[in-house]
Amino acid sequence: MLDCRLVIAHSSPGFGVFLKLILIVLLLVLLIGFGVLGIVLRGLFGLATMLRGGASHDARVGSADASRDANVPERVIACARCGVHVPESEGVYAGGEFFCCEAHRRGREDASGQ
C-alpha cells in the first residue's frame, strides 16, 4: 500500500520547500518559547563584547574610579539659624556661618542688621 503523504510530497516539487520552511518556523517558535534563542543571542553578544574587550575594559575601570569618588562621605553641618543638619554641598556659607538654605542666610542677615 502506498502512503499518500509521500505521493503528495513527490507530486509537487515546491511542497518540499514549503514543508521545510514550516519546520524551520516551528523550530524558531519553539526556541523562542523556551528562551533558548534568547540564551544563544546573549551568548553571542557576550562573546562579541569579550572580543572587543580592551576599550570597554578601560571604560569600566574609569567608571569604577568615578563611583568610588562618589561614595566618599560628605560633611553634614548644622544650620546657624534653625539647627537642621544638611550636607555641606547643599548649604550656604555667609560671614563664617553655615545655613541650610538661602532664605535662612537672608533671614539671619536681616535679623542682625536691625
HELIX and SHEET records of a PDB file:
HELIX    1   1 CYS A    4  SER A   11  1                                   8    
HELIX    2   2 PRO A   13  PHE A   34  1                                  22    
HELIX    3   3 VAL A   36  ARG A   52  1                                  17    
HELIX    4   4 GLY A   54  ALA A   70  1                                  17    
HELIX    5   5 GLU A   88  GLU A   90  5                                   3    
HELIX    6   6 GLU A  102  GLY A  113  1                                  12    
SHEET    1   A 2 VAL A  76  ALA A  78  0                                        
SHEET    2   A 2 HIS A  85  PRO A  87 -1                                        
SHEET    1   B 2 VAL A  92  ALA A  94  0                                        
SHEET    2   B 2 GLU A  97  PHE A  99 -1                                        
END                                                                             
